[in-house]
Amino acid sequence: MQRKHGVIIGYINFFILNISTFFLTPLMIYVWGTEEFGIYKLVMTLTGFFMLLDFGISNSIIRFVSEYKEKNEKINERKFLGLILMLFGIMVCVLLIGSYLVSFEFHSIYKALSNEQVILAKNLFLLLIFNASILLFSNIFQSILKAYEKYIFLNAFLFFKNLIRFGAVYCLLLKNVNTYTIVAVDIILNAIFLVLIILFVFIKLKIRFQFFKIEKMFISNVFSYSIFIFIEMIAFQFFWSTDLILLGIFSTANAIAVYSIGVFFTSSFESMSGIISGVTMPRIINISSKKNHDEEFFKEIVKIARIKMFILSIPLIGFIFIGKDLITLWVGLEFLDAYYIAVIVMIPQYFSRVQDVLSQVMWAKNRQKQKALISSIAAFINIAITIFLIQEIGIIGAAIGTAIAFTVGYLIGEGSYVHRKLGINIFLLYKKVYSSAVLSFFIIGVFSYLLMIFTNLSWKVLSLKIIIFLMIYSSIIWLLALNKDEKKIIKSFFKFLN
């Protein structure tokens, strides 16, 4: 129940977050200008690197607390969480000091930016690092809620936070406030959210932390699991941040702004996938702890992959056929390159994310080292190709580099490893997942192409196209692609709404 309803609320929250971004982005560009908006997005990307001081421990919390809860080992759970809280305290101190020192190097790093733009970037960076410190502590308690499968509370809470943020930021932008004010709003909201979620964990779940009698072997077990997740996180962050950071070095603030619009769609796509992944991890861990679990494991993998396929196909197919109109109406023709950037990345991203339950299998089976290696190779490929292609063909080259890295690293590399080393037949998996849907997607593609006949560019026409597309998609998928269990899930969704 928690998993199913948690996913539903998670997607409602996802749509609120993305709708708010959809409305706020053109307003930000209008109020701040393209260049200041580009600087804001660049610094947001850069700050993401400092969130890596999480060291992969958030995933470790889900993994170990789920295990301790299953075995009813309360003492070990308290020791583990006490150790984690102490480590995060140290990491936040390192984060604040290190960031202050890094900020002095902005002039030498971003030579393509003007002096005023570098000063703005530096000041925003220091504010956002303070915000990142709050988020690091918040990650601890959010991970505890995930381990206890309190998805309804967590996602409902995030929903209200995002709704409040949208209202506050929208009203402030109407008063022509600067970027500093918006960052301050984020800091205040995240601080309030942290306090409330801490109260829930202590009062409702009665979770306690133990800061003494923590054995060295216990610390060693935690870090042996976390270190490779940390390496994988570094690689993943490099993978996603490479393009914007390299554009900041080799290109202009305008190019960063255009690319960031394309990234909005690819990151939204990533988030849609992550909502399901976030609630399936404890289930994967529980199955892996059983004996003779191979058949149950494979069925669960197919089930999750098919659900993700049907969900992710909606934005992928829809964006391919309607995305140009959407971007033109949303932010203007000068941002049209963002459409090609998004499509180039989203196609390999789609196939990779449909099968990314395999990543959870690798974590559950303690193959963090191999997962980190695969992600590191993907990040290296992305960096190497992007540096070359940005200088040759500009921002489209950055997208091509990311697409190639997605295909070689995550899609082929990860699939090959689980097929050869974990005994999961990747070809049978593809057959079980895609075979019943190929005809459906072809028919949907034909009808979607016919929608392009309507060339009138207006929000009214675009809205009509989206409604028609959703009706075509849902009808054909229901009739030709879904099995009985998947139809039951959809029916339960509407029962939940009622």
DOBA-21922 format. One record per residue: x, y, z of N, C-alpha, C in turn; residue in one letter. Coordinates in pm, whole numbers, plus 50000, padded with zeros to 5 digits. Layout:
N
XYZXYZXYZa...
***
This chain:
498
500824987950000500005000050000500865012650000m501875013050092502765024650100503505026749969q504005015849910504765017049785503875022449673r502695016349658501805020049548501335034549561k500835038149679500345051649700501485061749706h502635057149755503805065849757504225069849617g504185060249524504515063149384503515073049325v502225070949354501195079749301501385094049350i501565095649482501775109049537503095114749486i504095105949469505385110349415505235116449277g504395110249193504185115649058503345128449060y502395129249153501655141849168502615152949208i503505149849302504525159449345505445163149230n505815153149151506675155449034506035165348937f504755163448910504065172348816503945186448872f503685187749002503625201049063504975207949051i506055200549080507395206249075507735210848934l507415202748835507765206048697506845216548636n505585216348677504675226948632505125240348688i505555240348816506025252848875507285257748804s508205248448772509405252248698509035257348559t508035251048499507565254948366507065269448365f506325273148469505805286748477506865296748523f507745292448612508715301848670509885304848577l510285295048493511465296948409511365308948314t510295310148233510215321848146510125334948224p509505334348344509415346348427510795350348479l511595340248517512965342948561513785349248448m513655343648328514395348948212513985363348184i512675366148196512165379648171512665389548276y512605385548404512975394648514514485396348523v515235385448513516685385948533517475388348404w516905384248290517645384348165518295370848140g518595367948015519135354847977520465351948046t521345362048054522685359748109522655356848258e521885364548335521805362048480521135348648508e520135345048427519495331948440520515320848413f521365322848310522415313048279523395311348394g523775322448458524685321748573524035314148688i522775316848712522025309948819522015294848797y521745290548673521715276248643523105270048651k524135277548611525515272648619525895270048764l525585279448853525945278048994525145266749059v523895265349020523095254249072523745240849036m524255239948914524935227748870526215225448949t526985236048966528255234949039528035230849184l526995236249245526685232849385526375218049401t525825212049294525515197849298526715189149327g527915193749286529125186049314529395185149464f529065195649536529345195649680528355187149758f527225183949695526305174549756526885160449756m527995158549683528655145549682529275142149817l529395152249907529885149550042528925140450118l527785137350057526905126850106527645113550112d528675111950027529515099950021528725087149995f527545088449936526755076449910526075071050034g526115078750143525605073650270524085073250272i523425081850193521955081350188521475067750140s522155062450037521825048949991522145038450097n523225040850169523605031550275522545031250386s521985042850417520945043450520519755034750480i519315036250355518185028050308518515013250317i519725009850273520114995750269520224989650408r520964996450501521224990750633520004991650724f519305003050722518125004450808517034994650765v516874992750633515904982650584516254968850638s517544965750636518014952650684517824951250834e518194961750911518034961151056516564960451096y515714967651023514274967451051513714953451026k514144947250915513684933850880514084923650986e515284925351043515804916051144515514920551288k514854932251302514524937951433515764940051520n516814945151459518084948051530518144962951565e517444966951670517314981051707518634987151753k519444979551826520714984851876521644988351760i521754979251663522594981951546522074993851466n520754994951459520155006351387520545019351455e520495019751588520835032051661522315035551645r523165025451653524605027751635524895033051495k524265026851398524475030751259524055045251237f522875048851284522375062451262523175072751341l523645068951460524515077951537525805080651464g526385070151408527615071451330527385080651209l526265078651140525945086551021525795101351057i525095104351166524875118251206526195125151239l527095118251307528415124051338529205126751210m529155117251117529875118950991529335130750912l528025132350909527425143450835527785156850898f527905157251030528335169551097529725173651052g530625163851043531995166550997531975170950850i531165164150769531115167250626530595181350598m529625185750676529085199250657530155209750688v530955207450793532055216650825533055217250710c533415205550656534335204850541533725212050421v532415209950399531715216250286531785231350293l531505237050409531475251650423532865257750406l533875251450467535235256850458535775255250316i535595243250258536105240650123535455249650019g534165252050033533455260349936533915274849942s534175279550063534665293350079536005295050008y536875284950019538185285649953538055284649802l537145275849754536945274049610536435286849545v535605294349618534985306349560536025316749516s537215316549576538275326049538538875322949401f538605311049348539185307049220538235309249102e537075315049127536085316749020536605325048904f537375335548934537885344248827538815336648733h539595327348787540535319848703539865308148631s538745303248686538045291848623537155296548509i536355306848534535375311348435535835324148367y536845322648285537435334048215536535339448105k535615331148054534715335647947533615344847999a533445345548133532415353948192532975367748228l532075377648232532505391248270532775391848419s533405402748463533735404448605532475404648691n531425411648646530175412348721529505398548729e529585390848621528985377548620529715368148716q531035369448724531815361048816531475364548961v531335377348992530985381549128529605376149166i528655377149074527315371649098527395356649123l528155349649039528295335049053528905331549189a529915339049231530585336449358529635338149476k528875349049477527955351749588526815341449593n526265338149477525215327949471525735314449518l526965311449479527585298749516527655297249668f528085307649737528225306849883526865305249951l525845312049899524495310449955523955296449930l524155291449809523645278149774524385266949846l525635269349882526375259449961525775258250101i525365269450158524685268950288523385261050276f522665263250167521455255550140521765240650125n522885237550058523305223550040523595216850175a524105224550270524385219150404523095214550472s522045222550456520735218850511520215206250443i520365205750311519885194150235520625181350272l521905182450305522675170550345522065164250470l521745172550569521115167250690519715161950659f519015168750570517675164250532517725150450467s518795147650392518945134650326518945123150425n519525125350544519565114850646518145110550680i517315120350713515985117350763515035112950652f515235118050531514445113050418514765098350390q516025094750401516435080850378515865071450484s515775076350608515145068350714513675065650681i512985075950633511585074250595511425064350481l512355064750385512305055250273512555040950322k513515039450414513805026050468512615020450543a511865029350611510665024950683509425025150593y509665027850463508615027750360507465037250393e507815048950446506825059450474506745069050354k506455063250241506475070950116505325080950108y504185077550164503035086550156503355099550230i503845098350353504165110350430505255118550362f506335111850322507475118950262507065126450136l506395119450044506025125749917504945136349935n504035134350030503015144450059503665157150114a504665155150200505375166450259506145174250153f506815166950064507535173349954506565180849863l505375175149845504355181449762503995195249817f503715195949946503325208850006504495218750007f505705213750027506865222750024507025228949885k506915220649782507055225649645505925235249607n504725232349658503585241049630503785254849694l504255254849818504525267549888505645275249818i506685267949775507795274549706507315281149577r506495274049502505995279649377505245292649401f504345292449499503575304549529504455316149572g505415313249659506295323749711507175329549601a507815320749523508735325349418507975332949309v506785328149273505995334849169505635349149212y505165350649335504795363949384506005373249391c507145367949432508345376149443508875380349306l508815371249210509275374749075508405385549012l507125385649046506235396248996506665409949049l507415409749162507925422249219509365425149174k509825417349072511155419449012512315417749110n512215407549198513315405149291514485398649218v515665399249279516865393449216517065378849256n518135372949206518415358749232518685355949379t519275365749450519595363649592518325360949674y517245368149642516005366449717515425352449698t515485347449575514945334049546515745323249619i517065324849622517905315249695517585315749844v517325327649897516985329150040515675321850072a514715322549981513445315349999513705300350008v514565295249920514895280849923515535276850055d516425285250106517105282250233516085281450347i515185291150354514185291550462513255279450455i512755276450336511835265050321512505251750355l513735249850309514445237350337514755235850485n515035247050554515295246550699514025242450775a512885248250737511605244750802511265230050776i511455225650651511185211650615512055202150697f513315205650716514235197250794513745195550937l513345206650999512865206051139511635197051151v510675198551059509435190851064509675175951041l510565172750947510825158750918511595151951032i512435159651101513145154551220512125151151329i511175159951350510135157651452509345144951421l509015142751293508275130651255509085118151284f510365118351251511225106551271511375103351419v511535113551503511725111151646510415107851718f509345114951684508095113451759507255101851705i507045101451573506165091451513506855077851500k508075077751445508785064951425509585060651547l509765070251641510525067451765511935062351734k512555068351634513935065051598514885071751697i515915064651736516905070251828518325068451770r519225076951814520615076751767521525073551885f522495064851864523465061351968524845065851924q525515073752010526805079751973527995073552048f527785062252114528875055852190528865040852163f529955034152200530115019652183529885015252037k530465022851945530375019451803531685012651763i531644999751738532834991951712533474995451577e534804993551568535524996451444535024987651329k534704975051359534214966051256532894971151198m532064976951285530784982451241531024993951143f531965002751178532305014051091532855008950959i533694998750965534294993050844533224987450749s532224980650804531154974850721530364985750649n530094996550721529335007550661530115013850547v531415016550571532205023450470532565014550351f532705001550376532994992550264531834992250166s530614994550218529444995450129529355009250066y529615019750147529355033450102530405038850006s531665034450020532735040849945532535039649794i532085027949750531915026149605530635033149555f529635034249642528465042249605528885056849592i529795061349680530305074949672531035077349540f531875067749501532585068849373531595069149258i530575060649269529535060249164528785073549157e528545079649273527865092549277528715103649215m530025103149241530925113049179530855111849028i530935099348981530875096948836529545101548779a528445098548850527105102348804526965117548798f527495124448901527415138948904528245145148791q529425139648769530255144148657529525141948525f528875130448515528155127048393527115137648359f526325141748460525225151048435525665165648435w526755168848506527165182848518528215187148417s528825177348351529915180148257529535190648154t528375189148093528005197747981527935212448020d527185215348127527015229348168528325235448217l529115227648291530385232948342531355235748229i531445226548132532335228748018531855240247930l530535241847919530005253347846530365266347916l530405265948050530825277648127532275281248101g533095271248072534525273548045534765277647901i534095270747806534395272747664533385281547590f532245284647653531205291847581530725303847660s529475308147635528935320447694527775317447789t527365327847863526215326447953524945323647874a524825329247753523655326547669523565311847631n524695305847594524725291547559524335282847678a524795286847797524435279547919522925280147942i522335291947919520895293647938520095284747843a520505284247715519815275847617519945261147654v521155257047688521385242947722520615239047848y520515248347943519805245248068518315242648045s517755248547938516355245547904516235231147857i517185226647773517205212647732517395203347851g518275207347944518545199348064517295198448151v516465208848150515205208248227514395196048188f514305193448058513505182048011514185168748042f515505167848023516185155348051516235152348202t516375162748283516385160548429514995157148480s513965162848418512585159048453512325144448419s512845140448304512755126548260513435117348361f514615121548407515365113948507514575112948638e513935123948676513155124048800511955114748794s511315114148677510185104948661510605090548685m511785087148636512315073748658512675071648804s513255082048865513735080949003512645078849105g511435083749077510325082049171510045067149196i510015059449087509785044949102510985038349167i512185042049123513405036049179513505038449328s513035050249372513125053649514512295044849604g511225039049552510365030749638510565015749614v511325012049513511524997749485512794992049549t513705000849592514974996149648514784986849769m513984990549871513804981349985513254967849943p512344967649845511764955149796512824946349731r513694952449651514784945049585515724939049690i516024946849794516914942149901516284930349975i514994931550004514294920850076514284907749996n514054908649864514054896549780515434890449775i516464898949764517834893849751518304886649877s517684889849991518074883350117517474869350133s516544865650044515914852450051516754842049978k516534829550013517184818649942516344814749819k517024809949716516364805449593515384815949539n515904828049524515044839249487515114842949339h515844835449258516114839349119514854841949038d513874832849047512654834348967511854846549013e511714848149144510984859549199511684872649163e513034872349168513854883949134513594888348990f513634878848899513464882148757512064887648730f511054881648792509684886448774509534900748824k510164903748937510104917348992510814927348901e511944923248845512694931848753511854935048629i511234924848572510384926748453509204935748487v508594933448602507434941448644507794956248656k508894959148723509314973048742509714979348609i510454971848527510914977148397509734980448306a508724972048305507564974548219506764986748267r506604988048396505914999848450506655012548409i507995012248423508785023948386508705026548236k508665015948155508565017648011507285025047973m506155020648028504885026847992504815041348041f505375044048157505345057748211506285066948133i507525062448109508515070948043508245072847894l507485063747834507155065147692506245077247667s505465081047767504555092447750505335105247722i506275109347810507015121747780507955120447661p508535108547638509475107147526508755108947392l507705101147368506995101947240506325115547225i505705120047333505025132947328505985144347297g507155144247360508115155247340508685154947199f508945142947146509495141947010508575148746909i507275147046925506335152146825505775166146859f505795169946987505175182547026506195192247089i507405187347117508395195047191508775208447129g508885209046996509255221546929508235232646958k506965229146944505915238946972505965243447118d506185233847207506215236747350507315246747384l508535244247335509665253047366509485266847303i508985267247180508775280047112507775288747187t506675282747230505665290347306506145293947446l506945285047504507355286547644508415297447662w509535296147589510655305447610511085312747483v510525309347368510825316747246511715309047149g511715313647023512465307046916513965306746941l514475316747016515925317147040516415305447125e515475298047187515835286347268515515273247197f515245273547067514795261546995515835250346994l517125254047001518175243647007517995234447128d517295239247230517055231147348516235218647314a515385219547210514595207947167515525196847118y516465200347031517375190246976518285184547086y518705193047178519525188547291518765178047371i517505180947404516705171847486516435158647415a516065159147288515735146847214516965137947200v518125143947167519355136247149519695128547276i519515134647391519845128247519518745118647565v517495122447546516375114747603516205100847542m516565099147414516355085947351517215075047416i518545076547427519305066247499519005066247648p518665077847702518305078847844517065070247874q516115070147782514885062347798515185047447816y515975041747725516265027447732517095024147855f517995033247891518815031048010517975031248137s517035040448145516235041848266515135031248279r514685025848168513735014648174514395002748245v515685000648218516374989048276517184992548401q517035004648458517935008148568517585001448700d516524993148702516314984448817517514975048833v518254972848723519464964548730520524970948819l520534984248827521454991048918521134987449062s519844986849095519444983149230519804968649260q519714960149160520114946249177521604945549211v522404953549142523844953749169524134958549311m523414968849356523594973549495523174962849594w522024956449570521504946349662522444934349673a523134931349563524064919949561525504924149589k525664936149648526984941149689527974941849572n527504946649459528384948749344528614963749321r528794971049433528984985549424530264989149349q531304981149366532574983849300532414983649148k531724973649098531514972348954530584983348901q529574986748982528654997548943529415010848935k530295013149031531095025449030532005025948908a532575014548871533465014048754532695017348627l531505011648612530675014148493530335029048483i529905034948595529545049148595530755058048568s531915054048619533145061748597533535061648449s533395050048386533695049048242532735057848162i531445057548198530445065848129530775080648143a531165084748266531495098848289532735102848211a533745094148207534975097148133534695098747983f533865089647929533495090547787532785103747760i531865107547850531115119947832532045132147832n532955132547930533865143947940534755144947817i535355133747778536295133647665535625137947534a534455132147506533765135347381533225149547383i532695153847498532075167047508533105178247492t534265176747552535315187047537535635189147389i535735178247316536045179247173534885185147093f533665179747115532525183647032532015197847062l532145202447186531735216147217532525226147133i533815223647122534675232847046534485231546895q533925220046852533715217946708532325222446663e531265218546737529905221646691529025228046798i529615232346910528875239847010528005231247101g526845236847140526025230347244525415217147198i525155215547069524645202647019525685191747040i526955195247029528045185747052528035180447195g527685189147291527605184847431526515174247448a525385176147381524285166447389524675153147326a525365153747213525805141347145526765133547233i527685140547300528625133947391527905126747503g526895133147560526115126947668525345114747618t524775115647498524015104547441524905092347416a526095094747362527035083647337527445077147468i527725085347569528135080047700527005071947763a525775076547750524615069247801524545055347738f524715054947606524575042347533525675032447568t526925037247563528075028447586528185024547733v528035034547822528245031947964527095024748032g525955031648040524845026348119524065015448048y523765017647920522905008047850523654995047818l524774996247748525524984247706526364978847821i527104987647890528014983247997527304976448111g526264982848165525534977148278524774964548237e524144964948119523404953248071524314941248052g525504943547996526454932547973526914926348104s527154935048205527664929848332526634920748401y525394925448413524394917148484524094904448406v524244904848273523994892948192525084882548216h526344887048218527464877648229527764873548373r527634882748467528104880248603526994877148704k525804882248681524724880148778523674870248730l523854865148610522964854648561521574859548522g521434872548498520154877948453520194878748300i519344871048236519344870348090518794883548033n519704892247989519324905647945518464905047819i518724895247732517944894047608516514889447637f516384880147733515044876047775514314887647843l515054895647919514474907247985513924917047882l514734920147779514274929147673513004923547605y513004910547582511844904247516510604905547603k510744902747732509604903247824509084917547839k510004927147834509624941047857509034947447731v509734946047619509384954047500508484946947398y508514933747391507894926747278506404929947261s505664930747371504224933147362503884947747336s504904956547338504634970847327505094976947195a505894969747117506464975246994505384979946897v504394971346870503314974946778502544987146830l502294987246960501554998347020502285011547001s503575011547025504355023847011504425028446866f504465018946773504485022546631503175029546593f502045023946635500745029946604500625043846669i501075044746793501045057646863501905067946789i503065063546741503955072446666503325077646538g502605068946469501935073046344500875083546373v500035081046472498995090846508499605103946558f500715102846633501365114946685501945123246572s502475116446470503005123646354501905131346282y500725125346276499585132046210499175144746284l499445145046417499125157046494499935169146449l501095166546389501965177446345501385184946225m500325179346164499645186146053499085199646099i498655199946227498115212446281499285221546318f499555231046232500765239446248500495252546318t499245255546350498955268046423499665267946557n500385278746586501195279346708500485287746814l499835280946906499175287747017499035277847132s498855283247252498705274647369497435266247358w496415271647297495165264447281495345252147192k496025254047078496265242946986497195232647050v498245237447120499175228347186498455220047292l497625226347372496865219247476495975208447413s495345211847301494495202147231495315190447181l496515193147127497405182447080497795173047194k498095178947309498505170847424497355161947471i496165167447477494995159647519494725148147422i494775151047291494555140747189495635129947199i496905134247217498005124547230497785115347349f497415120947464497215112847584496065103047566l495015107447498493885098347471494305086947380m495065090247274495555079847181496465070147254i497405075747332498385067247403497695057747500y496835063347585496215054947688495305044347627s494585047747521493675038147457494435026547394s495465029647317496215019147246496995010447344i497605016547443498365008847543497434999547619i496255004547656495284996247731494814984347647w494544986847522493994976347436495024966147389l496264970747363497244962047297498454957947381l498784965347485500084963147549500024958347694a499054963147772499034960047915498564945847941l499194939448042498694926348085497704928248200n497154917448252496114918248353496604925148481k497804921648526498344927548649498544942548635d499014946648518499254960948495497944968648490e496904962448435495584968848434495034970148577k495334960248661494904960948801495554972748872k496844975148842497564986348904496904999548866i496535000948738495895013248692494525014948756i493785004148766492465004848830492595008948977k493615003549045493815007049185494195021849200s494885027249098495245041349097493985050149099f493015046849014491785054649008490935052649134f491005040749193490315038449320490915047349428k492265048649426492955057149523492525071749509f492405076349383492005090249358490585092649406l489735082449390488355084049435488225083549588n
***
